[in-house]
Amino acid sequence: MKKISLIASLAAGALLFSCSDPYKGLDPKLAADLQANIAAAGENGQELLAALEQAPENQKEGMAYLIAYMPEGDRDTLKAGFLLEEVNWAYKARETFPWTRTLPDSVFYNDVLPYASMNEHREPWRAMFWEKLYPLVDSITDVRAAIDTINKQLQYLVKVEYNTKRKKPHQSPGESMEIGMASCSGLSILLTDAFRTMGIPSRIAGTPLWVSKEGNHNWTEVWIDGQWYFTEYYPTPALNHSWFLERAGKADKSDPIYWMYATSWKPTGLHFPMVWDKDNENVPGIDVTDFYIDLYNAQMAEAKNGAPVVIRVFKAEDGGRSSADRVAQDVKVVDADGNMVAAGKTAGPTADMNDYLTLYLPFGKELKAEFTDAAGTVHSAPVSTPKAQKGEQPAPIEIELYLE
């Protein structure tokens, strides 16, 4: 170990005083962090130095940032060729898309340039995503339209569906595409990498445990004009809307296990928790809990609240209640006169296990949830909402409907 450290230190020291000093012109703090990480890389420090030296001048600072803050496992193993290729693709996006050209360097370096989000398998995914996505966005000039297009089309291009039978939660894009399935973490990696390939700042967000104790969840965030928004692999019609916002908005700030986190490349003093690798603290994290609490409260105020009603549709009343037994179905809630009060679509077998249709219905009403099947048969169930209680949010009412 001493021999490896000595080799790396000597190599870094020699380059510092050479005429082709790779650290020249860098911010002093970045240069110091970069030198420290290269020195700690042992023999692989030569690969990192080679990547830094061979990077084109306009890519040098980005390469320096990537190397300076890469986690230990990457620092000790990744080769110059891999880094040069991935960085070159990222800068190609910056040269190509108007929304990437105007990004602050800090955002580009931290949320477009990185080749990974968590501890997924490292692989060169940008060329693959570029081939699939560039034809869809090459004529788009508005970043929101680009996000919407990618979000809606990605699942059909990569042919990956939500399935808890996937091999592991933190699959890389290639691993998920190979088996055609992934859980929420793998789907979030796919979507985040797709956005980054097209020059859209993106990061993964999630929680290790909902305050309701119903497990963990991960999703994707995108950066637009100085603000982060959330979305998912299976998109809703608008950003910052999803089935999980109510749970995120009720997070318990007194216990970090219930917080909402976002990933970062640069260290933050906090780590992003990964439930499949609980002792791994190599992924920097950002506490974004307040954002989700404030957003939920704002949306509830706008909607004037109501009684929460959870609706699920299953294949049969006497059948199973697993993910495979769920049915994606357009459902509406009507009053005694048949007037529609609310509507939505239930989660099907490919949706996240924690995903279900929640509608906020008027208090103190006798209503009916119903849907019409392909044969024209109406299936329904009564819904009785409680009276409003000042200062209290009632527990959700759970309603089940069946195809047969």
NUKOLTOR-188929 format. One line per 8 residues: number of its first residue (from 0); for each residue y, x, z of C-alpha. Coordinates in pm, whole numbers, plus 50000, padded with zeros to 5 digits. Each point is the difference from the previous one (the first is absolute). Example, Ala and Ser with C-alpha at 12.3 -4.5 7.8 and 13.67 -1.06 7.14 Angstrom:
<recs>
0	49550,51230,50780; 50344,50137,49934;
</recs>
This chain:
<recs>
0	50000,50000,50000; 50240,50286,50084; 49922,50165,49666; 50077,49679,49807; 50327,49949,50187; 50098,50360,49938; 49933,49967,49627; 50211,49684,49978;
8	50282,50152,50206; 50009,50315,49794; 50001,49801,49675; 50281,49777,50119; 50195,50297,50131; 49965,50192,49679; 50126,49706,49798; 50297,49957,50228;
16	50129,50341,49900; 49895,49993,49634; 50234,49938,49711; 49823,49669,49936; 50045,49859,50348; 49855,49642,49980; 50203,49891,50304; 50336,50091,49850;
24	50245,49713,49974; 49810,49764,50231; 50151,49833,50302; 49941,50239,50293; 49809,49742,50205; 49779,49909,49704; 49943,50369,49922; 49899,50070,50361;
32	49757,49706,50009; 49861,50104,49663; 49942,50360,50105; 49834,49890,50323; 49755,49767,49823; 49914,50260,49734; 49941,50263,50267; 49772,49759,50189;
40	49794,49932,49685; 49810,50327,50019; 49848,50110,49672; 50106,49674,49833; 50359,50102,50055; 49971,50188,49671; 49935,49669,49821; 50302,49839,50164;
48	50220,50295,49911; 49874,49986,49643; 50091,49632,49976; 50346,50073,50136; 50059,50292,49764; 49866,49825,49690; 50190,49674,50054; 50286,49954,49749;
56	50340,50064,50152; 50090,49630,50012; 49673,49925,50185; 50014,50288,50246; 50167,49818,50288; 49761,49705,49969; 49700,50233,49998; 50142,50178,50304;
64	50035,49669,50186; 49646,49897,49909; 49849,50328,50121; 50218,50033,50309; 49878,49672,50147; 49647,49964,49863; 49734,49941,50267; 49768,50273,50116;
72	49698,49895,49796; 50199,50007,49676; 50188,50316,50093; 49673,50189,50035; 49821,49868,49690; 50222,49866,49719; 50043,50220,49695; 50309,50083,49800;
80	49878,49820,49689; 49963,49669,50181; 50345,50023,50158; 50174,50103,49679; 49844,49714,49803; 50085,49730,50254; 50355,50124,50053; 50057,50020,49625;
88	49895,49636,49955; 50235,49893,50280; 50292,50178,49834; 49904,49844,49669; 50053,49660,50165; 50337,50118,50130; 50106,50097,49649; 49865,49679,49845;
96	50099,49706,50218; 50359,49902,50086; 49907,49892,50355; 49845,50341,50071; 50288,50204,49855; 50242,49846,50251; 49783,50055,50310; 50127,50225,50279;
104	49796,50321,50012; 49884,49917,50352; 49841,49673,49884; 49850,50151,49684; 49847,50289,50194; 49859,49790,50282; 49887,49679,49824; 49943,50076,49631;
112	49890,50365,49986; 49709,49999,50251; 49647,49996,49855; 49856,49811,50299; 50097,49750,50268; 49736,50027,50271; 49678,50201,50025; 49845,49871,49678;
120	49813,50233,49763; 50242,50215,49801; 49981,49947,49625; 50238,50016,49698; 50080,49630,49948; 50340,50007,49830; 49879,50061,49643; 49758,49706,50028;
128	50265,49762,50136; 50258,50117,49744; 49767,49909,49715; 49939,49654,50143; 50350,49913,50122; 50255,50171,49778; 49948,49756,49708; 50084,49713,50239;
136	50330,50140,50129; 50131,50229,49726; 50258,49744,49886; 50095,49877,50350; 50327,50117,50151; 50002,49807,50329; 49787,50137,50282; 49927,49654,50142;
144	49857,49890,49667; 49792,50317,49985; 49864,49941,50350; 49916,49638,49917; 49823,50100,49677; 49792,50275,50161; 49916,49784,50300; 49875,49712,49788;
152	49804,50205,49744; 49843,50284,50199; 49694,49809,50123; 49904,49913,49641; 50053,50356,49877; 49798,50178,50270; 49744,49718,50052; 49981,50043,50376;
160	49959,49702,50234; 50020,49961,50376; 49656,50034,50152; 49898,50115,50347; 49680,50147,49850; 50200,50295,49862; 49870,50347,50090; 50287,50096,50233;
168	50340,49857,50091; 50219,50288,49875; 49868,50030,49646; 50195,50191,49738; 50090,49819,49675; 49705,50159,49820; 49756,49909,50275; 50114,49636,50003;
176	49991,49971,49621; 49652,50150,49986; 49850,49720,50209; 50255,49726,49916; 50073,49914,50360; 50219,50106,50291; 50130,49870,50330; 50368,49961,50083;
184	50052,50373,50053; 49843,50097,49669; 50192,49727,49818; 50324,50122,50159; 49928,50355,49886; 49942,49874,49646; 50326,49807,49993; 50208,50272,50164;
192	49871,50264,49757; 50068,49772,49704; 50360,49948,50111; 50052,50371,50060; 49866,50087,49655; 50268,49779,49847; 50265,50168,50213; 50039,49717,50253;
200	50025,50119,50362; 49707,49858,50190; 49819,50049,50329; 49722,49835,50197; 50075,49786,50303; 49764,49844,50248; 49894,49933,50356; 49696,50127,50191;
208	49966,49662,50173; 50169,49662,49976; 50129,49868,50331; 49758,49711,49948; 49716,50259,50016; 49884,49905,49647; 49954,50354,49871; 50213,50240,49798;
216	50171,49970,49665; 50178,50222,49746; 50237,49911,49715; 50261,50160,49774; 50377,50042,50021; 50243,50077,49716; 50355,50137,50016; 50276,49819,49810;
224	50366,50102,50021; 49980,50144,50347; 49770,49741,50157; 49625,49969,50052; 49813,49684,49900; 49633,49915,50045; 49741,49872,49757; 49621,50005,49958;
232	49737,50068,49737; 49966,49624,49953; 50371,49916,49974; 50186,49695,50117; 50278,49856,49778; 50267,50200,50187; 50032,50325,50193; 50003,49980,50382;
240	49775,49694,50006; 49633,50003,50097; 49741,49839,50220; 50025,50280,50258; 50375,49985,50071; 49959,49753,50285; 49762,50239,50176; 50217,50302,49930;
248	50304,49810,50124; 49831,49932,50333; 49914,50364,50069; 50005,50121,50361; 50255,50282,50020; 49872,50104,50343; 49674,50140,49860; 49987,50235,49696;
256	49658,49869,49899; 50175,49678,49889; 50286,50170,49814; 50059,49997,49626; 50001,50349,49847; 50094,50149,49664; 49879,50332,49859; 50220,50302,49939;
264	49938,50339,49840; 50247,50189,50216; 49914,50015,50373; 50178,49741,50212; 49875,50071,50351; 49770,49696,49971; 49666,49965,49823; 49869,49717,49782;
272	49690,49857,50175; 49682,49972,49794; 49734,49788,50169; 49720,50169,49803; 50110,50344,50125; 50168,49934,50334; 50031,50365,50104; 50172,50102,49676;
280	50373,50047,50063; 50075,50187,49676; 50174,49710,49824; 50364,49965,50109; 50106,49647,50088; 50315,49793,50039; 50035,49712,50244; 50107,49701,49787;
288	49911,49728,50253; 50356,49879,50046; 50039,49949,49626; 49705,49758,49991; 50103,49820,50318; 50355,49952,49872; 49879,49891,49656; 49759,49746,50145;
296	50265,49856,50230; 50246,49975,49713; 49750,49821,49778; 49901,49763,50280; 50364,49916,50064; 50052,49937,49630; 49695,49775,49984; 50116,49816,50316;
304	49655,50065,50143; 49728,49737,50042; 49647,49958,50127; 49772,50274,49861; 49690,49860,49829; 49726,50231,49872; 49799,49861,49708; 49674,50141,49866;
312	49771,49868,49727; 49627,50078,50014; 49717,49927,49759; 49817,49760,50234; 50051,49846,50342; 49655,50107,50116; 50021,50340,49826; 50121,50342,50112;
320	50349,50109,50102; 49997,50355,49863; 50241,50138,49742; 49751,49919,49723; 49996,49633,50106; 50376,49954,49961; 50152,49820,49702; 50341,50068,49845;
328	50142,49652,49954; 50340,49839,49948; 50054,49773,50300; 50282,49760,50079; 50099,49817,50316; 50124,49642,49962; 50144,49739,50231; 49878,49640,50051;
336	50178,49889,49681; 49845,50276,49790; 50318,50206,49981; 49937,50372,49989; 50121,50185,50310; 49875,50352,49922; 49758,50180,49772; 49832,50336,49958;
344	49687,50180,49888; 49717,50091,50234; 49846,50346,50003; 49684,50051,49796; 49708,50241,50042; 50192,50303,49870; 50298,49960,50237; 50036,50201,50317;
352	49791,49864,50287; 50316,49942,50203; 50171,49813,49717; 50020,49623,50025; 50242,49731,49896; 50253,49916,50273; 50244,49713,49948; 50281,49901,50236;
360	50001,49622,50018; 50236,49748,50164; 49939,49942,50369; 49852,49674,50128; 49857,49874,49671; 49672,49849,49879; 49932,50176,49670; 49710,50076,49767;
368	49889,50323,49831; 49827,49947,49667; 49892,50150,49670; 49838,49867,49683; 49695,50183,49864; 49911,50062,49636; 49812,49669,49980; 50302,49805,50120;
376	49869,49936,50351; 50260,50011,50278; 49902,50188,50316; 50216,49950,50307; 50036,50047,50374; 50248,49849,50250; 50274,50217,50150; 50175,49895,50322;
384	50290,50226,50094; 50118,50024,50362; 50343,49905,50123; 50259,50278,50005; 50029,50188,50330; 50334,50164,50062; 49974,50379,50002; 49627,49997,49931;
392	49800,50063,49685; 49675,49798,50008; 49666,50163,49925; 49887,49957,49638; 49799,49690,49911; 49691,50095,49798; 49885,49773,49718; 49688,50040,49787;
400	49935,49838,49660; 49677,50016,49801; 49896,49989,49637; 49682,49815,50093;
</recs>
